[in-house]
Amino acid sequence: MSTGLTSARLPSPRQPSERPEFAGVGSDAAVSSAGSPRVLVVDDHRTFAELLSGALAAEGMHIVGIAHSAGQAVMMAEQLQPDIVVMDIQMPRQDGLSATRAVRDVAPQAVVAVVTAHRDPDWVVRAAQAGASAFIPKDGSLSEMLDVLKRVQAGQMLVAPSAFAVRPAGSANEPADGAIRPNLTPREREVLGCLGRGMQVKTAARMLGISQETCRGYVKSLHQKLSARSQLEAVLKAQHLGLLGAPGSP
């Protein structure tokens, strides 16, 4: 759903010198598969960034790199010239909105989709003024995020529908849309906690003292109960239902 806002191209000073860690991006990383959008993911929460990158890659998007700070994001955007930058708003030292302005300066052809825990309409306006083209709540569904990223384009502000969901006062951990929490067993909750920390089945099984086959059974059960198709979607839905803390939250 589009708000009708037009992204403002506001100039910004270049970032201070910072030596980035290029998150495993090699010299051929900027070469995309034919027709695949080239995506740079920016989030200081490494688990969330890696899970999101994997989910986007599974949907046919070409991940050119992962940045974990605003300064790193700007330097990587300048070098890699991605089609889409998925930008977390809340990061240490410099926020994602300032980084968005700088990215638009060094990679003017890129569209920026901000991902945030903020739902206040003022943040949508601020994101648009910074040059963002999409606004996606961090606790929304994976399918919603993918839909927005597939449709985002320059010259508009595309806002994910869940951004307009209103949370009742005093119920920060309650689902915003009246969704019912699934009834999880204690062991399922333990496995879910491991997934939320970005663990793979082998690592989670070893930590919990169970076999990998048993752990896979719990993961399958969690996917069914949460109506999730992937680990990232399970984590996002669990956070939305108040079963986990928000990815990237302090």
C-alpha atoms as a printed R data frame, in Angstrom:
    type eleno elety resid chain resno      x       y       z
1   ATOM     1    CA   MET     A     1  0.000   0.000   0.000
2   ATOM     2    CA   SER     A     2  1.419   3.315  -1.051
3   ATOM     3    CA   THR     A     3  1.096   6.439   1.043
4   ATOM     4    CA   GLY     A     4  1.415   8.712  -1.959
5   ATOM     5    CA   LEU     A     5  4.499  10.380  -0.479
6   ATOM     6    CA   THR     A     6  7.313  11.246  -2.856
7   ATOM     7    CA   SER     A     7 10.845  10.490  -1.710
8   ATOM     8    CA   ALA     A     8 12.846  13.681  -1.149
9   ATOM     9    CA   ARG     A     9 16.388  13.641  -2.490
10  ATOM    10    CA   LEU     A    10 18.151  15.513   0.273
11  ATOM    11    CA   PRO     A    11 21.921  15.997  -0.106
12  ATOM    12    CA   SER     A    12 24.128  14.954   2.773
13  ATOM    13    CA   PRO     A    13 27.810  15.218   3.684
14  ATOM    14    CA   ARG     A    14 29.839  12.121   2.970
15  ATOM    15    CA   GLN     A    15 30.529   9.762   5.832
16  ATOM    16    CA   PRO     A    16 33.666  10.073   7.943
17  ATOM    17    CA   SER     A    17 36.411   7.703   6.942
18  ATOM    18    CA   GLU     A    18 35.745   4.235   8.255
19  ATOM    19    CA   ARG     A    19 37.403   0.971   7.324
20  ATOM    20    CA   PRO     A    20 34.587  -1.506   6.604
21  ATOM    21    CA   GLU     A    21 34.545  -5.256   6.961
22  ATOM    22    CA   PHE     A    22 33.046  -6.434   3.714
23  ATOM    23    CA   ALA     A    23 31.162  -9.397   5.191
24  ATOM    24    CA   GLY     A    24 32.667 -11.906   2.829
25  ATOM    25    CA   VAL     A    25 31.947  -9.917  -0.321
26  ATOM    26    CA   GLY     A    26 34.492 -10.752  -2.993
27  ATOM    27    CA   SER     A    27 35.545  -8.935  -6.149
28  ATOM    28    CA   ASP     A    28 32.787 -10.634  -8.182
29  ATOM    29    CA   ALA     A    29 30.048  -9.991  -5.632
30  ATOM    30    CA   ALA     A    30 28.518  -7.141  -7.592
31  ATOM    31    CA   VAL     A    31 27.831  -9.400 -10.598
32  ATOM    32    CA   SER     A    32 24.170 -10.395 -10.334
33  ATOM    33    CA   SER     A    33 22.250 -13.249 -11.858
34  ATOM    34    CA   ALA     A    34 20.289 -12.167 -14.923
35  ATOM    35    CA   GLY     A    35 17.232 -10.210 -13.905
36  ATOM    36    CA   SER     A    36 17.855 -10.557 -10.156
37  ATOM    37    CA   PRO     A    37 17.808  -7.372  -8.068
38  ATOM    38    CA   ARG     A    38 21.115  -6.762  -6.349
39  ATOM    39    CA   VAL     A    39 20.555  -6.211  -2.628
40  ATOM    40    CA   LEU     A    40 22.719  -4.796   0.150
41  ATOM    41    CA   VAL     A    41 21.436  -5.655   3.648
42  ATOM    42    CA   VAL     A    42 22.308  -3.230   6.465
43  ATOM    43    CA   ASP     A    43 21.668  -4.200  10.091
44  ATOM    44    CA   ASP     A    44 23.932  -4.117  13.151
45  ATOM    45    CA   HIS     A    45 22.206  -7.267  14.445
46  ATOM    46    CA   ARG     A    46 24.232  -9.920  12.642
47  ATOM    47    CA   THR     A    47 21.789 -12.787  13.167
48  ATOM    48    CA   PHE     A    48 18.878 -10.860  11.690
49  ATOM    49    CA   ALA     A    49 20.990  -9.625   8.774
50  ATOM    50    CA   GLU     A    50 22.206 -13.122   7.915
51  ATOM    51    CA   LEU     A    51 18.745 -14.701   8.215
52  ATOM    52    CA   LEU     A    52 17.182 -11.972   6.095
53  ATOM    53    CA   SER     A    53 19.921 -12.285   3.472
54  ATOM    54    CA   GLY     A    54 19.336 -16.024   3.249
55  ATOM    55    CA   ALA     A    55 15.593 -15.566   2.904
56  ATOM    56    CA   LEU     A    56 15.974 -12.939   0.167
57  ATOM    57    CA   ALA     A    57 18.477 -15.112  -1.700
58  ATOM    58    CA   ALA     A    58 16.020 -18.011  -1.535
59  ATOM    59    CA   GLU     A    59 13.474 -15.757  -3.249
60  ATOM    60    CA   GLY     A    60 15.833 -15.107  -6.155
61  ATOM    61    CA   MET     A    61 17.416 -11.850  -5.025
62  ATOM    62    CA   HIS     A    62 21.190 -11.435  -5.378
63  ATOM    63    CA   ILE     A    63 22.784 -10.436  -2.074
64  ATOM    64    CA   VAL     A    64 25.870  -8.369  -2.891
65  ATOM    65    CA   GLY     A    65 26.840  -7.788   0.731
66  ATOM    66    CA   ILE     A    66 25.912  -7.334   4.384
67  ATOM    67    CA   ALA     A    67 26.886  -4.185   6.287
68  ATOM    68    CA   HIS     A    68 26.750  -3.895  10.075
69  ATOM    69    CA   SER     A    69 27.139  -0.127  10.480
70  ATOM    70    CA   ALA     A    70 26.071   3.038   8.720
71  ATOM    71    CA   GLY     A    71 29.603   3.923   7.645
72  ATOM    72    CA   GLN     A    72 30.182   0.443   6.281
73  ATOM    73    CA   ALA     A    73 26.854   0.615   4.419
74  ATOM    74    CA   VAL     A    74 27.802   3.847   2.645
75  ATOM    75    CA   MET     A    75 31.227   2.572   1.590
76  ATOM    76    CA   MET     A    76 29.780  -0.722   0.335
77  ATOM    77    CA   ALA     A    77 26.937   1.041  -1.498
78  ATOM    78    CA   GLU     A    78 29.467   3.283  -3.258
79  ATOM    79    CA   GLN     A    79 31.597   0.331  -4.313
80  ATOM    80    CA   LEU     A    80 28.848  -2.191  -5.149
81  ATOM    81    CA   GLN     A    81 26.097   0.097  -6.516
82  ATOM    82    CA   PRO     A    82 23.214  -2.190  -5.455
83  ATOM    83    CA   ASP     A    83 19.674  -1.960  -6.801
84  ATOM    84    CA   ILE     A    84 18.094  -2.150  -3.337
85  ATOM    85    CA   VAL     A    85 19.455  -1.311   0.119
86  ATOM    86    CA   VAL     A    86 17.556  -2.814   3.064
87  ATOM    87    CA   MET     A    87 18.402  -0.381   5.866
88  ATOM    88    CA   ASP     A    88 17.826  -0.777   9.608
89  ATOM    89    CA   ILE     A    89 16.932   2.597  11.138
90  ATOM    90    CA   GLN     A    90 18.393   2.003  14.603
91  ATOM    91    CA   MET     A    91 22.147   1.527  14.565
92  ATOM    92    CA   PRO     A    92 24.940   2.739  16.852
93  ATOM    93    CA   ARG     A    93 26.946   5.913  16.105
94  ATOM    94    CA   GLN     A    94 24.835   6.909  13.117
95  ATOM    95    CA   ASP     A    95 21.165   6.135  12.482
96  ATOM    96    CA   GLY     A    96 19.807   4.556   9.337
97  ATOM    97    CA   LEU     A    97 18.092   7.726   8.123
98  ATOM    98    CA   SER     A    98 21.373   9.638   7.978
99  ATOM    99    CA   ALA     A    99 22.926   6.629   6.275
100 ATOM   100    CA   THR     A   100 20.037   6.581   3.795
101 ATOM   101    CA   ARG     A   101 20.804  10.152   2.740
102 ATOM   102    CA   ALA     A   102 24.465   9.286   2.273
103 ATOM   103    CA   VAL     A   103 23.678   6.086   0.347
104 ATOM   104    CA   ARG     A   104 21.421   8.033  -1.995
105 ATOM   105    CA   ASP     A   105 24.313  10.431  -2.531
106 ATOM   106    CA   VAL     A   106 26.888   7.783  -3.450
107 ATOM   107    CA   ALA     A   107 24.508   5.297  -5.135
108 ATOM   108    CA   PRO     A   108 21.732   7.443  -6.664
109 ATOM   109    CA   GLN     A   109 20.254   4.554  -8.666
110 ATOM   110    CA   ALA     A   110 19.664   2.474  -5.527
111 ATOM   111    CA   VAL     A   111 16.314   2.443  -3.756
112 ATOM   112    CA   VAL     A   112 16.382   2.246   0.035
113 ATOM   113    CA   ALA     A   113 13.859   0.245   2.049
114 ATOM   114    CA   VAL     A   114 14.029   1.070   5.757
115 ATOM   115    CA   VAL     A   115 13.269  -1.663   8.278
116 ATOM   116    CA   THR     A   116 12.298  -0.482  11.742
117 ATOM   117    CA   ALA     A   117 10.497  -1.146  15.008
118 ATOM   118    CA   HIS     A   118  8.969   2.364  14.816
119 ATOM   119    CA   ARG     A   119  5.313   2.635  13.774
120 ATOM   120    CA   ASP     A   120  4.669   6.334  14.334
121 ATOM   121    CA   PRO     A   121  3.559   8.012  11.053
122 ATOM   122    CA   ASP     A   122  6.173  10.707  11.677
123 ATOM   123    CA   TRP     A   123  8.854   8.094  11.014
124 ATOM   124    CA   VAL     A   124  7.333   7.331   7.608
125 ATOM   125    CA   VAL     A   125  7.609  11.020   6.720
126 ATOM   126    CA   ARG     A   126 11.165  11.232   8.058
127 ATOM   127    CA   ALA     A   127 12.151   8.139   6.076
128 ATOM   128    CA   ALA     A   128 10.677   9.631   2.889
129 ATOM   129    CA   GLN     A   129 12.481  12.914   3.483
130 ATOM   130    CA   ALA     A   130 15.740  10.994   3.918
131 ATOM   131    CA   GLY     A   131 15.250   9.458   0.463
132 ATOM   132    CA   ALA     A   132 13.816   6.049   1.379
133 ATOM   133    CA   SER     A   133 11.334   4.402  -0.982
134 ATOM   134    CA   ALA     A   134  9.835   1.806   1.384
135 ATOM   135    CA   PHE     A   135  8.965   1.535   5.077
136 ATOM   136    CA   ILE     A   136  8.765  -1.970   6.584
137 ATOM   137    CA   PRO     A   137  8.046  -2.832  10.257
138 ATOM   138    CA   LYS     A   138 10.659  -5.190  11.664
139 ATOM   139    CA   ASP     A   139  8.021  -7.324  13.366
140 ATOM   140    CA   GLY     A   140  5.932  -7.784  10.225
141 ATOM   141    CA   SER     A   141  5.740 -11.039   8.277
142 ATOM   142    CA   LEU     A   142  8.442 -12.244   5.937
143 ATOM   143    CA   SER     A   143  5.966 -12.495   3.063
144 ATOM   144    CA   GLU     A   144  4.995  -8.848   3.565
145 ATOM   145    CA   MET     A   145  8.630  -7.759   3.565
146 ATOM   146    CA   LEU     A   146  9.340  -9.727   0.390
147 ATOM   147    CA   ASP     A   147  6.265  -8.286  -1.317
148 ATOM   148    CA   VAL     A   148  7.362  -4.733  -0.537
149 ATOM   149    CA   LEU     A   149 10.935  -5.352  -1.692
150 ATOM   150    CA   LYS     A   150  9.719  -6.827  -4.977
151 ATOM   151    CA   ARG     A   151  7.534  -3.768  -5.684
152 ATOM   152    CA   VAL     A   152  9.677  -0.946  -4.334
153 ATOM   153    CA   GLN     A   153 10.792   1.681  -6.839
154 ATOM   154    CA   ALA     A   154 12.206   5.183  -6.818
155 ATOM   155    CA   GLY     A   155  9.865   8.153  -6.659
156 ATOM   156    CA   GLN     A   156  7.381   6.727  -4.180
157 ATOM   157    CA   MET     A   157  7.075   5.703  -0.543
158 ATOM   158    CA   LEU     A   158  5.713   2.185  -0.301
159 ATOM   159    CA   VAL     A   159  4.542   1.413   3.236
160 ATOM   160    CA   ALA     A   160  3.968  -2.154   4.436
161 ATOM   161    CA   PRO     A   161  0.323  -2.606   5.575
162 ATOM   162    CA   SER     A   162  1.341  -3.823   9.040
163 ATOM   163    CA   ALA     A   163  2.894  -0.405   9.701
164 ATOM   164    CA   PHE     A   164 -0.629   0.873  10.286
165 ATOM   165    CA   ALA     A   165 -1.580  -1.807  12.807
166 ATOM   166    CA   VAL     A   166 -2.339  -0.162  16.167
167 ATOM   167    CA   ARG     A   167 -1.162  -1.815  19.374
168 ATOM   168    CA   PRO     A   168 -3.495  -1.463  22.377
169 ATOM   169    CA   ALA     A   169 -2.082   0.698  25.187
170 ATOM   170    CA   GLY     A   170 -0.122  -1.241  27.766
171 ATOM   171    CA   SER     A   171  0.228  -4.353  25.632
172 ATOM   172    CA   ALA     A   172  3.619  -3.982  23.958
173 ATOM   173    CA   ASN     A   173  4.105  -7.766  23.924
174 ATOM   174    CA   GLU     A   174  0.651  -8.530  22.580
175 ATOM   175    CA   PRO     A   175  0.036  -9.187  18.868
176 ATOM   176    CA   ALA     A   176 -1.054  -5.985  17.132
177 ATOM   177    CA   ASP     A   177 -3.718  -7.688  15.016
178 ATOM   178    CA   GLY     A   178 -5.394  -9.914  17.598
179 ATOM   179    CA   ALA     A   179 -3.513 -12.995  16.396
180 ATOM   180    CA   ILE     A   180 -3.627 -15.958  18.761
181 ATOM   181    CA   ARG     A   181 -0.360 -17.230  20.199
182 ATOM   182    CA   PRO     A   182  0.238 -20.926  19.526
183 ATOM   183    CA   ASN     A   183  0.601 -23.213  22.507
184 ATOM   184    CA   LEU     A   184  4.274 -24.196  22.574
185 ATOM   185    CA   THR     A   185  5.806 -26.908  24.714
186 ATOM   186    CA   PRO     A   186  8.768 -25.993  26.934
187 ATOM   187    CA   ARG     A   187 11.143 -27.774  24.549
188 ATOM   188    CA   GLU     A   188  9.655 -25.996  21.529
189 ATOM   189    CA   ARG     A   189 10.275 -22.702  23.314
190 ATOM   190    CA   GLU     A   190 13.903 -23.687  23.901
191 ATOM   191    CA   VAL     A   191 14.352 -24.574  20.231
192 ATOM   192    CA   LEU     A   192 12.634 -21.343  19.211
193 ATOM   193    CA   GLY     A   193 15.056 -19.400  21.404
194 ATOM   194    CA   CYS     A   194 17.959 -21.060  19.586
195 ATOM   195    CA   LEU     A   195 16.456 -20.163  16.211
196 ATOM   196    CA   GLY     A   196 16.066 -16.591  17.414
197 ATOM   197    CA   ARG     A   197 19.811 -16.488  18.089
198 ATOM   198    CA   GLY     A   198 20.518 -17.651  14.542
199 ATOM   199    CA   MET     A   199 21.545 -21.219  15.380
200 ATOM   200    CA   GLN     A   200 21.294 -23.985  12.827
201 ATOM   201    CA   VAL     A   201 19.721 -27.330  13.755
202 ATOM   202    CA   LYS     A   202 23.076 -29.004  14.431
203 ATOM   203    CA   THR     A   203 24.179 -26.297  16.863
204 ATOM   204    CA   ALA     A   204 20.784 -26.087  18.586
205 ATOM   205    CA   ALA     A   205 20.674 -29.855  19.029
206 ATOM   206    CA   ARG     A   206 24.137 -29.905  20.568
207 ATOM   207    CA   MET     A   207 23.283 -27.049  22.938
208 ATOM   208    CA   LEU     A   208 20.025 -28.667  24.057
209 ATOM   209    CA   GLY     A   209 21.497 -32.162  24.347
210 ATOM   210    CA   ILE     A   210 19.152 -33.757  21.812
211 ATOM   211    CA   SER     A   211 19.674 -35.490  18.481
212 ATOM   212    CA   GLN     A   212 19.593 -33.530  15.246
213 ATOM   213    CA   GLU     A   213 16.616 -35.612  14.088
214 ATOM   214    CA   THR     A   214 14.692 -34.739  17.246
215 ATOM   215    CA   CYS     A   215 15.613 -31.076  16.882
216 ATOM   216    CA   ARG     A   216 14.401 -31.074  13.260
217 ATOM   217    CA   GLY     A   217 11.108 -32.471  14.507
218 ATOM   218    CA   TYR     A   218 10.717 -29.535  16.889
219 ATOM   219    CA   VAL     A   219 11.630 -27.069  14.130
220 ATOM   220    CA   LYS     A   220  9.028 -28.650  11.840
221 ATOM   221    CA   SER     A   221  6.440 -28.393  14.628
222 ATOM   222    CA   LEU     A   222  7.323 -24.711  15.169
223 ATOM   223    CA   HIS     A   223  6.949 -24.002  11.458
224 ATOM   224    CA   GLN     A   224  3.502 -25.620  11.510
225 ATOM   225    CA   LYS     A   225  2.322 -23.851  14.656
226 ATOM   226    CA   LEU     A   226  3.611 -20.483  13.456
227 ATOM   227    CA   SER     A   227  2.518 -21.035   9.826
228 ATOM   228    CA   ALA     A   228  6.096 -20.293   8.783
229 ATOM   229    CA   ARG     A   229  8.007 -21.488   5.748
230 ATOM   230    CA   SER     A   230 11.512 -20.675   6.942
231 ATOM   231    CA   GLN     A   231 13.609 -20.055  10.046
232 ATOM   232    CA   LEU     A   232 13.513 -16.284   9.550
233 ATOM   233    CA   GLU     A   233  9.730 -16.239   9.109
234 ATOM   234    CA   ALA     A   234  9.336 -18.361  12.259
235 ATOM   235    CA   VAL     A   235 11.527 -15.923  14.211
236 ATOM   236    CA   LEU     A   236  9.678 -12.854  12.871
237 ATOM   237    CA   LYS     A   237  6.245 -14.343  13.592
238 ATOM   238    CA   ALA     A   238  7.317 -15.433  17.070
239 ATOM   239    CA   GLN     A   239  8.528 -11.892  17.778
240 ATOM   240    CA   HIS     A   240  5.276 -10.447  16.440
241 ATOM   241    CA   LEU     A   241  3.329 -12.727  18.802
242 ATOM   242    CA   GLY     A   242  5.463 -11.764  21.807
243 ATOM   243    CA   LEU     A   243  7.227 -15.124  21.992
244 ATOM   244    CA   LEU     A   244 10.660 -13.612  21.271
245 ATOM   245    CA   GLY     A   245 12.328 -10.228  21.557
246 ATOM   246    CA   ALA     A   246 12.489  -8.125  18.398
247 ATOM   247    CA   PRO     A   247 15.399  -8.951  16.116
248 ATOM   248    CA   GLY     A   248 18.007  -6.302  16.617
249 ATOM   249    CA   SER     A   249 16.346  -4.881  19.716
250 ATOM   250    CA   PRO     A   250 18.664  -3.865  22.562
